Amino acid sequence: MTFSILIVDDSMPMRSVIKKTFKAAGYSSSDFHEAGSGMEALEKLANHWIDIVITDFTMPEMNGLEMLMKMKQNDLFKNIPVVVITTEGSREKIDQFMKSGAAGYIKKPFTPEQIRDMITNILGESHDNDQSDDSDSDFDF
């Protein structure tokens, strides 16, 4: 099974790293969408079927927490799982995300295994894993 994944981060290189990490984790045939802010992500959600959102916290226009709260207010988006990938280490910020409905968080730097384990935990075991486990060791972000 493949997933439609929305990667939200104001850094294009970081979006690329996250996308490559997903592919290294076995999600190579998934459908990827990208947004540079929470506002842009809401527009993508309105125009595309998205199974899971991966977001950074700090972004212009609308940060990840504000985006998450807007999603939870919308009947079409409120059940889409949101995972926060951030350098933010503050327990207070992480608790804010989790209390606002985030499905999980991953602290940067991260590994393909962390991505795979989080997504498997949220969406289940069924996904295309067309790369061997040995390929995971080729990537360390």
N, C-alpha and C positions, 0 to 999 in steps of 0.2 A: 504494500500500500504506500502511496506517496502522499505528501502533505503540501498544502499551500502555506508558505511561511513568509511573514512580513517582518523584515529586519529594519528597525528604527534606530538610527544613530546619526548625529550630525557630521560624523567623520566618514567620508567615503572609503578611505583605506580600512577603517575598522569594520564597515559593512562588508567589505570584500573579505577580510580575515574571518568574520563570523560565517559568511557563506562558504568559504573554503573549509572551515572547521565542520560545518554541517555535512559537506560532501565527504570529508575524511571520516566522519562518524557514521557514514552509510546512507545518508539522505541525498545521494547524488541525482536521483531522478525526480526530486521534489520540485515544486514550482516556487520560485523565489520572487518576492516583491521587496522593494526598498523604499524607505522614506527618510528624509533628513531632519524631520521634526515631528512632534506629536500632532501638529495641525495637518501636515502632509499625510501622516499615517491615517488619520480619520478619513481623509479624502480617499485614500487607497482602500480602506475598509468599506467605504460606500460603493466602490466600483468593482471590487474583486471578492471572490469567496476566499476567506482566510481561515485556516485551521488553528494557527498559533501565531502569536506576536512575540517577537524578541525585541526588547527595547533597552536603550540606555536611559540613565536618569537625567543628566544635564544636557539640555538641548535648547536652541533658541525658539522663540515663538511660544512653544508649549513643551514643558518638560515631560518626562516619562510618567511621573505620578499624576500630573494634571490630565494627561492622555488616558491613563488607566481609569481615573475617576469619571471622565467623559464617557468612556466605553461602558462602564457599569451603569450609567444612566440611560443608555440606549438599548432598547429591547433586542435589536438586531445584533449588537456587539457584546452584550453583557456576559455571554457564556463562552466567549473566545478566550482560551487561556493566554495569559501574559506572563512571560518570564523576563526578569530584569537581569541584564548583564552590565555590570558597572564596576568602576573603581571605588565607588562609595563604600566605605567600610563601617560607617556609623550604624550602630545597632538601632538607633532611633529611626534613621531613614529606612533601613531594611524592615523594621517593624511597621512603619507607615505603609510601605508597599504591601506587605502581607495583610495588614488589616484592611487595606483598600481593595483587596481581592486578587492580588498577584498569585499566580500558581506556583512561583518559585523564583529564586534568584541565583545567579552565578557571579562570583567575584572575578574580575580581571586580575591577572592573566588566567586563562582557562585552557583546558585541553579538550580534544575531540571526545574523549571518554566522558568528561563531565557533561558536555552537550548531549551526547547519546543517552546517558543515564537519566538526565533531567527530562528529555523529550519522551523517552520510553516510559518513565514514571507517569507523565502527564497524559500522553496519547495512547499508550499501550505498546505491546510488543510488535504489532504488525507494521512493518515498514520495509522498504527495499534496502537490503544491506548487501550490495553487490561488490563490496570490497572486503578483503580479508582483514582480520584483526591486526595482522602485521603492518598494514598500511597506516594504522593509527599512529604508530611510533615515528612516522616520517614527519609529523606535524606536532609542534609544541609552541603554543602561542601564549 
